[in-house]
Amino acid sequence: MPLIPIAVAVGLFEFILTRIAPAPNEVSWITTLFTTLPPEIRTLLGSDVALSSGGFLALGYTHPFFIALQVVWVVRTSSAAVADEVGRGTMDLLATRPVARWHFIAAGMTALGLGLGVILAAGLAGTAVGLFLRPLDVHVSAFLPVAGAAWLLFAAWGAVGLAIGASRRTGGQAISWTTAILAASFVLDYIARLWAPVARLRPLSLFRYYEPQAILAFGLSRAALLTLGGTILAGVLAGLLVLYRRDL
């Protein structure tokens, strides 16, 4: 049930951004204003955010509101795959059925991935409707790589959540650990962009590999694809290993 309001909220949010994004003839004065900001703030926002309407719309795919809604779905779904079943006692019934343990990880990852697809499709639909009603200097197809990168990022966090959930006995524990690690990663990326002494640690955060403005301009980098894809694979394998070795 949470999937429906999350998808609707993301779609409306991206639609609203198309209504307030600068028109092509308004970009010049915004660019001038952008250059007056401190270098750290310009880095945080993205170097090309003020140079085009598309750059502004790309902010909608990295805004804390957008991130938070994705996190709600990822954390809740990944924790429910194993830990929630154990905590509620329903795993005892499920374990008596002729179902291999890897099915729990596969089902959790499938539900998580499909849900992310629905949410991101709703976001793209909001952008598409907004650009249809108010044409700017970008087409909605330009945001397909951005949505694909967002799917990889949160699927990677979902895989991490599944690995954590496979080792916990209750959904609450899994939610707490997954949320704490995810929040620490987000804060590390945020601080690393503002504070030079910490910048060298930024590659340790998965959020480092998701930069909508750069993806919009240059596409998803190979490093980001390998890192996020590798994290998905590692998380799923770790979840399987833990689940097969634990006592349900």
C-alpha positions in Angstrom: 0.0 0.0 0.0 2.8 2.6 0.7 3.9 2.3 -2.9 0.9 4.2 -4.3 1.2 7.4 -2.2 5.0 7.4 -2.6 4.7 7.1 -6.4 2.0 9.8 -6.5 4.1 12.1 -4.3 7.2 11.7 -6.5 5.2 12.3 -9.7 3.6 15.5 -8.3 6.9 16.8 -7.0 8.6 16.4 -10.4 5.6 18.0 -12.1 5.7 21.0 -9.7 9.4 21.5 -10.5 8.6 21.9 -14.2 6.3 24.8 -13.3 9.0 26.7 -11.4 12.0 25.8 -13.5 13.6 28.8 -15.3 12.6 29.3 -18.9 15.3 29.4 -21.5 15.1 33.2 -21.6 15.5 33.4 -17.8 18.6 31.3 -17.6 21.1 34.1 -18.1 20.2 36.1 -15.0 20.1 32.9 -12.9 23.5 32.0 -14.2 24.8 35.4 -13.0 23.3 34.9 -9.6 24.8 31.4 -9.4 28.3 32.7 -10.0 28.0 34.9 -6.9 27.5 31.9 -4.6 30.5 30.4 -2.7 32.4 27.6 -4.5 31.3 25.1 -2.0 27.6 25.8 -2.6 28.1 25.7 -6.3 29.7 22.3 -6.0 26.8 21.1 -3.8 24.2 22.3 -6.3 26.0 21.1 -9.4 28.1 23.2 -11.7 25.5 23.3 -14.5 22.3 23.7 -12.5 21.9 27.3 -13.4 23.0 26.9 -17.0 19.8 25.3 -18.3 16.3 24.5 -17.4 17.2 20.8 -17.6 19.9 21.3 -14.9 17.3 22.8 -12.6 14.9 19.9 -13.2 17.7 17.4 -12.5 17.7 18.8 -9.0 14.4 17.2 -8.5 16.0 13.8 -8.8 18.5 14.5 -6.1 16.3 16.6 -3.8 16.1 15.4 -0.1 12.3 14.9 -0.6 12.9 12.6 -3.6 15.7 10.8 -1.7 13.6 10.3 1.4 10.6 8.8 -0.4 12.9 6.3 -2.1 14.5 5.4 1.2 11.2 4.8 2.8 10.4 2.1 0.2 13.8 0.6 0.1 14.2 0.3 3.9 10.7 -1.1 4.5 10.8 -3.6 1.7 14.2 -4.9 2.4 13.6 -5.4 6.1 10.3 -7.2 5.4 11.9 -9.9 3.2 13.4 -11.9 6.1 13.7 -10.1 9.4 10.0 -9.1 9.5 8.9 -12.7 8.9 11.2 -14.0 11.7 10.1 -11.3 14.1 6.3 -11.9 13.5 6.8 -15.6 13.7 5.4 -16.3 10.3 8.8 -17.6 9.1 8.1 -20.8 11.1 5.1 -21.5 8.8 7.0 -20.5 5.6 10.0 -22.6 6.5 7.8 -25.7 6.7 6.9 -25.3 3.0 9.0 -26.7 0.2 10.6 -23.4 -0.7 14.3 -22.8 -0.9 15.7 -20.0 1.3 17.0 -18.1 -1.7 13.4 -17.5 -2.7 13.1 -15.1 0.2 16.0 -13.0 -1.1 14.8 -13.2 -4.7 11.2 -12.2 -3.7 12.4 -9.3 -1.7 14.7 -8.0 -4.4 12.0 -8.5 -7.0 9.4 -6.5 -5.0 12.0 -3.8 -4.2 13.1 -3.5 -7.8 9.6 -3.4 -9.3 8.5 -0.9 -6.7 11.4 1.4 -7.5 10.5 1.1 -11.2 7.0 2.2 -10.4 8.1 5.2 -8.3 10.7 6.4 -10.9 8.2 5.9 -13.7 5.8 8.1 -11.8 8.5 10.7 -11.5 9.3 10.6 -15.2 5.5 10.9 -15.9 5.3 14.0 -13.8 8.3 15.5 -15.7 6.8 14.5 -19.0 3.4 16.1 -18.3 5.0 19.2 -17.0 7.2 19.6 -20.1 4.2 18.9 -22.3 2.3 21.8 -20.7 5.3 24.0 -20.4 8.0 23.3 -23.0 11.5 24.1 -21.9 14.9 23.4 -23.4 15.0 19.7 -22.5 13.0 16.6 -23.5 11.8 14.0 -20.9 13.9 11.3 -22.6 17.0 13.1 -21.4 16.0 12.0 -17.9 15.9 8.3 -18.6 19.6 7.8 -17.7 19.0 9.8 -14.5 16.1 7.5 -13.6 18.1 4.5 -14.5 21.0 5.6 -12.2 18.5 6.3 -9.4 17.2 2.8 -9.8 20.7 1.4 -9.5 21.5 3.5 -6.5 18.4 2.5 -4.5 18.5 -1.1 -5.7 22.1 -1.2 -4.3 20.8 0.1 -1.0 18.0 -2.4 -1.1 20.5 -5.2 -1.6 22.5 -3.9 1.4 19.2 -3.8 3.4 18.4 -7.4 2.4 21.9 -8.5 3.7 21.3 -6.7 6.9 17.7 -8.1 7.2 18.9 -11.6 6.7 21.0 -11.3 9.8 18.4 -9.7 12.1 15.7 -11.3 14.1 13.1 -8.5 13.8 12.1 -5.9 11.2 12.7 -3.1 13.7 16.4 -4.1 14.0 16.8 -4.3 10.3 15.2 -1.0 9.7 17.3 0.7 12.4 20.6 -0.7 11.0 19.8 -0.1 7.3 18.6 3.5 8.0 21.7 4.3 10.1 24.1 3.1 7.5 22.2 4.8 4.7 22.0 8.1 6.6 25.7 8.0 7.4 26.5 7.5 3.7 24.3 10.4 2.7 25.9 12.7 5.4 29.4 11.6 4.3 28.7 12.6 0.7 27.1 15.9 1.7 30.0 16.9 4.0 32.6 15.7 1.5 31.2 18.1 -1.1 31.4 21.0 1.3 34.6 20.3 3.3 37.8 19.7 1.4 39.6 17.7 4.2 36.9 15.1 3.9 36.6 15.1 0.1 38.9 12.1 -0.3 36.4 10.0 1.6 33.6 10.7 -0.7 34.1 7.6 -2.9 33.2 5.5 0.2 29.6 6.8 -0.1 27.2 5.2 -2.7 25.6 8.6 -3.2 28.9 9.7 -4.7 28.0 7.7 -7.8 24.6 9.4 -8.3 24.9 12.9 -9.7 21.8 13.7 -11.8 23.3 17.0 -13.3 26.4 15.2 -14.5 24.4 12.2 -15.7 22.0 14.5 -17.6 25.0 16.1 -19.4 27.4 13.2 -19.9 25.5 10.0 -19.1 26.2 7.4 -16.4 29.9 6.8 -15.9 31.4 3.4 -16.0 32.7 3.7 -12.5 29.2 4.4 -11.2 27.7 1.5 -13.2 30.3 -0.9 -11.9 30.2 0.3 -8.3 26.4 0.3 -8.0 26.0 -2.9 -10.0 28.7 -4.6 -7.9 27.0 -3.5 -4.7 23.8 -5.0 -5.8 25.5 -8.3 -6.6 27.5 -8.3 -3.3 24.5 -7.4 -1.2 22.4 -10.2 -2.7 25.2 -12.8 -2.3 25.9 -11.7 1.3 22.2 -12.0 2.1 22.1 -15.5 0.6 25.2 -16.5 2.5 23.9 -15.2 5.8 20.4 -16.7 5.4 21.7 -20.1 4.5 23.9 -20.2 7.6 21.5 -18.9 10.2 18.9 -20.5 12.3 15.5 -19.3 11.3 
